[in-house]
């Protein structure tokens, strides 16, 4: 093990992920303290004294209908080891991607060339705490751009939408390790051993003394597991792309979301038969409730592509005329149309949040800020978004009680990710009272979870 190579991994790209202060773990304050920590971890690994710890905390997010996504927050030493292993192996893990598949960009590396349309989704929200949160949105924008560029040419009449069921939880670690070793040079063997030592033992709170054999951690920093999960699908991608080509179809994938562009719907059962059998070899399965066949025109309407296209180029969201056009189109949607659109219209609001809304007439401005301050939007907002909302709210003739709404949501919500984001916002606007209330609420929620109490 080369100490200099180890130390070199932990540059500003690594420490930047902790800069927003959302993580409830202790971070070294000075460069000297950071270097001392990295040297200590290096020494533990080199002397075989390193052992994975138990996650220091958990972020819980409401996926919908009260179903919880739990993101473990690794201790800083485990974060360092995980990051180092992936950084050492990313030449293997991030190469040789099938065309039209997205998810394997490197840690802090260059993304594929292409204009981002800035759209967010439930998948990109998972990367909000990652080493490069903006990359999740940019790559998803590239996925959308290429997908709809194909559809806009009019060559495909239908789109088959697929989703994997509990993907991260079903990754077989023995299969993943074998594939990584097959593609790695022999000198990386000890790095692979270190990586799977961590993956087999990080979850001891739940597995006890038994090594974990299935499942990747959906850890809060997200990127390391994202790279591994994408690599796990590369053999399937090649198979799926070949099957689709036989059927005159085109295969797209972002993370575990798949889109198959096709014309002949009579071949769908045959395609699904082959795909599901192939996935089963790797312990994966499709979520049958999320298999959906769209007519191309219906999918375009569902994704509100005509409205999204108003902000087609970089900087369009700062053009007053285009902002007004986008806002008018959004406000013209009926409640029923919004409810049935993709993510209930949230992607449209996300794109408007950082637009030049100040150029709108007062009545339209107030109407839109009301939409942005609805509970449904606040619940999924990051600290950065809450700060932007605070600035917009202050420009209203009669500002609403944003902090009161945050308190109300915090008091009834039992998913602590909102509270952590709101606490960072409170610190940013120097409201120590609100921050103290939120931290007390976080402690109370953690007590309820640890003690299995229904309040």
Secondary structure, DSSP 8 states (H G I E B T S, - for coil): --HHHHHHT-SHHHHHTTTT--S-S----SHHHHHHHHHHHHHHHHTT-------SEEEEEEEETTEEEEEEE--HHHHHHHHHHHHHHHHHHTSS--TTEE----TT----S--------HHHHTTTTSTTHHHHHHHHHHHHHHHHHHHHTT--SEEEEEEBTTHHHH-BHHHHHHHHHHHS-GGGHHHHHHHHHHHHHTTHHHHTTS---B-----TT-HHHHHHHHHHTHHHHHHHHHHHHHTT-EEEEETTEEEEEES-GGGHHHHHHHHHHHHHTTT--B-GGG-EEEEHHHHHHHTTHHHHGGG-STTGGG-HHHHHHHHHHHHTS-HHHHHHSGGGGHHHHHHHHTS-GGGS-HHHHHHHHHHHTSHHHHHT--HHHHHHHHHHHHTSTT---HHHHHHHHHHH---HHHHHHHHHHHHHTT-HHHHHHHHHHHHHHHHHHHHT---
